[in-house]
Amino acid sequence: LIVADVKKHHTQGSNLPDTIGGVFAIWSLLSKTERGPTLRRPLSAQVVAIVRLLNLDKPRENSRSQKVFSVLQSWLLSKKPDKTLINASHLAQIKTGQGKSVVLGVLATVLSMVGFNVDCVCYSAYLSERDHHEFEAVFTLFGVSHMVTYGTFQQL
């Protein structure tokens, strides 16, 4: 029911932060630990990293930021924008234990929902498989499993 609601708002032109929040909510509801199912909350570093990587942290007056935001928004509205604006080379440092895997999973889900094929690349096959497994149910629920690929640098 929640996934249907997120998808409905997404297809009706919901803003990007709402879509990101919806993906985080589904991830939280599907999370499991060694002790069983548990609700997990996104860390502030994860949210800040996603905002930074999608260039949502810039004031609206900045024309470059507004263009990138418009590209992502138009994908949410199922229009075909100029994808070259997305290659804006943003970096975010996420320290050990602050959830790089979650940032990748949420970003992969959101970007694939707006039409991008996403490659999540890691140096370690073990970490890549672990991260993919953690988000596999999220990708499936949002219907984007076929658009997200995890692997090592050698594999991809």
Secondary structure, 3 states (H helix, E strand, C coil): CHHHHHHHHHHCCCCHHHHHHHHHHHHHHHCEECCEECCCCCCHHHHHHHHHHCCCCCCCCCHHHHHHHHHHHHHHCCCCCCHHHHCCCCCCCCCCCCCHHHHHHHHHHHHHHCCCCEEEEECCHHHHHHHHHHHHHHHHHCCCHHHEEEEECCCC
